[in-house]
Amino acid sequence: MNKVGVIMGSKSDLPVMQDAIDILKDFNIDVEVDIVSAHRTPEKLFDYGKNAHTRGFSVIIAGAGGAAHLPGMIASLSPLPVIGVPIKSSNSIDGWDSVLSILQMPGGVPVATVALNGAKNAGILAAQILGTSNPDILNKVIDYKNGLKEAVNVSAKGLK
């Protein structure tokens, strides 16, 4: 089970969430993408949250803007780790409503929260979680991080 579910509240969230999809594909991790609205499709949300672990998912990345209930509701229903991506949307209050809605979860219902519009980090975190039990993914994460280090070293050399 090395599949990650990437869900979002509406199609308008896809440009942000695409960063998570792309980095997961770079790590050769299976990704399934869907729109699951906490407010417009509650039945779908309940089904997804309750059954994701039986469908082969290991981690869920949930992006939402505005009131951003999707990550927390999924976390309340699923035994899987959930990574929340707060999205600065057209109806948000400069993104703070999304950040706080995802970050301030009650005890017992954790949601790992990345930065506003930080879907790329959500994808990397999902890969790191999967890498704890999959050496191939772990090695890809190690290579990726070494690539980051090399890029900084190359930039530093250019300053001299």
C-alpha positions in Angstrom: 0.0 0.0 0.0 1.9 3.0 -1.3 -1.0 5.0 -2.8 -1.7 8.6 -1.8 -5.1 10.1 -2.1 -5.1 13.8 -3.0 -8.4 15.4 -2.5 -9.6 19.0 -2.7 -12.9 20.9 -2.1 -13.3 22.1 -5.6 -11.6 22.1 -9.0 -10.3 25.7 -8.4 -7.9 24.1 -5.8 -6.2 22.0 -8.5 -3.5 24.6 -9.5 -2.2 24.5 -5.9 -2.7 20.8 -5.3 -1.0 20.0 -8.6 2.4 20.5 -6.8 1.6 17.6 -4.5 0.5 15.4 -7.4 3.7 16.2 -9.4 6.2 15.5 -6.6 4.5 12.2 -5.7 4.6 11.2 -9.4 8.3 12.2 -9.4 8.8 9.7 -6.5 6.9 7.1 -8.5 4.1 6.9 -5.9 0.6 6.0 -7.0 -1.7 9.0 -6.7 -5.5 9.1 -7.0 -7.0 12.6 -7.3 -10.6 13.5 -6.5 -12.8 16.4 -5.6 -14.6 15.8 -2.2 -16.5 18.8 -0.9 -17.1 18.8 2.8 -20.1 21.1 2.3 -21.5 20.1 -1.1 -20.9 16.3 -1.1 -21.0 15.2 2.5 -22.0 11.7 1.6 -19.0 11.3 -0.6 -16.8 12.8 2.1 -18.1 10.2 4.7 -17.6 7.3 2.2 -14.1 8.5 1.3 -13.0 9.0 4.9 -14.4 5.7 6.2 -13.1 3.6 3.3 -9.8 5.1 2.1 -7.8 2.6 4.0 -9.7 -0.3 2.4 -9.0 1.1 -1.0 -5.2 0.8 -0.7 -4.4 4.3 0.4 -1.6 4.9 3.0 -1.8 8.7 3.3 -4.4 11.3 2.4 -3.5 14.9 1.3 -6.5 17.2 1.6 -6.5 20.7 0.3 -9.2 23.3 1.2 -9.7 27.0 1.2 -12.1 29.3 3.1 -13.5 27.5 6.2 -11.4 24.5 5.2 -13.3 21.7 6.8 -12.2 19.0 4.4 -8.9 17.9 6.1 -10.3 17.8 9.6 -13.5 15.9 8.6 -11.5 13.4 6.7 -9.1 13.0 9.7 -12.1 12.4 11.9 -13.3 9.6 9.8 -10.1 7.9 8.6 -7.4 5.9 10.5 -4.9 7.1 7.9 -2.5 10.0 8.4 -4.0 13.2 6.8 -1.9 16.1 5.6 -3.9 19.4 5.3 -3.0 22.0 2.7 -4.6 25.4 3.5 -5.4 27.2 0.2 -5.7 30.9 -0.3 -9.0 30.9 -2.2 -11.2 33.6 -3.6 -13.5 33.4 -0.5 -10.7 33.2 2.1 -9.6 35.9 4.5 -6.1 36.2 3.1 -5.7 32.5 3.7 -5.7 32.8 7.5 -9.1 31.2 7.9 -7.9 28.1 6.0 -4.6 27.9 8.0 -6.3 28.1 11.3 -9.2 25.8 10.4 -6.7 23.1 9.5 -4.1 23.8 12.1 -6.3 24.1 15.2 -7.7 20.6 15.4 -9.0 19.3 18.7 -7.0 16.6 20.6 -7.5 13.2 19.2 -8.0 14.3 15.6 -4.6 15.2 14.2 -4.0 16.8 10.8 -0.4 17.5 9.8 -0.6 21.0 8.3 1.8 22.5 5.8 2.2 26.1 4.8 -0.5 28.1 2.9 -0.5 26.8 -0.6 2.2 24.3 0.4 1.1 21.3 -1.5 4.6 20.4 -2.7 5.6 20.0 1.0 2.5 17.9 1.6 3.6 15.6 -1.2 7.2 15.3 0.2 5.8 14.6 3.7 3.6 11.9 2.3 6.6 10.3 0.6 8.6 10.5 3.8 5.7 8.8 5.7 5.7 6.0 3.0 9.5 5.8 3.1 9.4 4.6 6.7 8.3 1.2 5.4 9.4 1.3 1.8 13.2 1.5 1.1 12.7 2.5 -2.5 10.7 5.5 -1.6 13.1 6.3 1.3 16.0 6.3 -1.2 14.2 8.6 -3.5 13.5 11.0 -0.7 17.2 10.9 0.3 18.2 11.6 -3.3 15.8 14.4 -3.5 17.1 16.0 -0.3 20.7 15.6 -1.6 19.6 17.4 -4.8 18.4 20.3 -2.7 21.7 20.4 -0.9 23.6 20.4 -4.2 21.5 23.2 -5.6 22.4 25.4 -2.6 26.1 24.5 -2.9 26.0 25.5 -6.6 24.3 28.7 -5.8 26.8 29.5 -3.0 29.7 28.9 -5.4 28.2 31.4 -7.8 28.5 34.1 -5.1 32.3 33.8 -4.8 
